[in-house]
Amino acid sequence: MPEPLTPGELLALDRQHVWHPYGPMPGRQEPLLVASASGVRLRLAEPVEGVGELIDGMSSWWSAVHGYNHPVLNEAAQAQLGRMSHVMFGGLTHEPAVRLAARLVEITPEGLEHVFLADSGSVSVEVAVKMCLQYWRSAGRPEKRRLMTWRGGYHGDTWQPMAVCDPDGGMHELWSGALPKHVFADAPPALSAGPEAVAAYAAHLRETLAAHAHELAAVIVEPVVQGAGGMRFHDPALLRVLRDACDEHDVLLVFDEIATGFGRTGRLFAADHAGVTPDVMCLGKALTGGYLTMAATLCTTRVADGISRGEVPVLAHGPTFMGNPLAAAVANASIDLLLGQDWQTEVKRIETGLRDGLAEAAELPGVRDVRVLGAIGVVQLDHEVDVAAATRAVVREGVWLRPFRDLLYVMPPYVTTDEDVARVCAAVRAAARIA
Ligand SMILES: *Cc1c(COP(=O)(O)O)cnc(C)c1O
């Protein structure tokens, strides 16, 4: 065992050497040092603001739906570790990956038949884009290589995903000339906007798609909830509009369900709100219950056959850790755990708790909007959040949140009790008052 380091030493080394998400070097804000996590609680290595334990309102970025240190997921990981934690996927296969792929085909919208197991959400989006471009190349239409999306989206931080993130939120200015230029429709109207706004927007979507169809490989969107691009909800009817317009104009449709998958919006997949099957679908985040990094790109037989008919009849992608057995075994256990319980009731219960707990935030000065969908709660301010002040405020309430831009938002694990949901909401209100 190496010499133990004190919390102070660890934080000093962190500051000196370790890059954190979207951070400068050295970091501006000191991160909280987590020693362990169990259920919905993060245990800090030493108390901060007099608090040693925090209720996690973030599910570690949409992923830890069953909470931390879950006996069933631990058991699955340990059993698989005793067999093998990894073997290459080229020329070899194994039960955890085969089972997972078959299970994903079974539970995702009808028609998605083939599964590419990747190692992160961003990579699964890269693979989705590659599938679509290669499909049209194989069909002898290589000019169909642009993508269309709507503003306000987020699809990851590697190159192709970044190019379809919201141009402002994704800092496209910084990359002008370097990023591929795709087609952006306006952001979809809010779920509360009403049928006229939805109809007008649907017409805008159809027109934009029709005008560019000759050069479009695919439309890619996050269905129902735009996550890291702004935590906005839209009418599921727009997914049907996209499906019909894509079919009419020979364009593929990709749903990025990396954030919305596995029950977060109240349906198992957000596509289920509209009964739409995309041609390609990305999954990640909650896939392994937040234990390990893994993502999946699913596609229809039409897409797979199309690629295989081409001049290069293979999908030219193969990450080193593709199909990782340890992650696949935990993913299988996590899906069994989710579907083996009445998860809809749990998500509904959290939705009710969030509606009750966040409603009065709407009355606070500086609050522009409060919205809740499934186990997602959002308080949007009329100004940028002071992240440091907001973090202190929620930590004092015994809660962990990570606000961004003008958004205080929560997506608690599905196992969060009513009492803990109420505490998370109280923390959001406290942050809204000072931040
Ligand atoms: C988080 C996220 C991604 C990127 O996934 P990573 O695992 O962070 O690479 C892509 N799309 C959506 C909708 C996401 O929420």
The ligand as an SDF file (V2000), in Angstrom:
LIG
                    3D

 15 15  0  0  0  0  0  0  0  0999 V2000
  -23.4090   13.1310  -21.6820 C   0  0  0  0  0  0  0  0  0  0  0  0
  -23.9640   13.1250  -23.0420 C   0  0  0  0  0  0  0  0  0  0  0  0
  -23.1720   12.7540  -24.1430 C   0  0  0  0  0  0  0  0  0  0  0  0
  -21.6920   12.4200  -24.0150 C   0  0  0  0  0  0  0  0  0  0  0  0
  -21.4600   11.2780  -23.2540 O   0  0  0  0  0  0  0  0  0  0  0  0
  -20.0030   11.0630  -22.5980 P   0  0  0  0  0  0  0  0  0  0  0  0
  -20.0980    9.7030  -21.9770 O   0  0  0  0  0  0  0  0  0  0  0  0
  -19.8220   12.1620  -21.6080 O   0  0  0  0  0  0  0  0  0  0  0  0
  -19.0130   11.1170  -23.7030 O   0  0  0  0  0  0  0  0  0  0  0  0
  -23.7600   12.7480  -25.3880 C   0  0  0  0  0  0  0  0  0  0  0  0
  -25.0620   13.0630  -25.5460 N   0  0  0  0  0  0  0  0  0  0  0  0
  -25.8510   13.3940  -24.5080 C   0  0  0  0  0  0  0  0  0  0  0  0
  -27.2960   13.7040  -24.7560 C   0  0  0  0  0  0  0  0  0  0  0  0
  -25.3340   13.4580  -23.2280 C   0  0  0  0  0  0  0  0  0  0  0  0
  -26.1160   13.8410  -22.2080 O   0  0  0  0  0  0  0  0  0  0  0  0
  1  2  1  0
  2  3  1  0
  2 14  2  0
  3  4  1  0
  3 10  2  0
  4  5  1  0
  5  6  1  0
  6  7  2  0
  6  8  1  0
  6  9  1  0
 10 11  1  0
 11 12  2  0
 12 13  1  0
 12 14  1  0
 14 15  1  0
M  END
$$$$
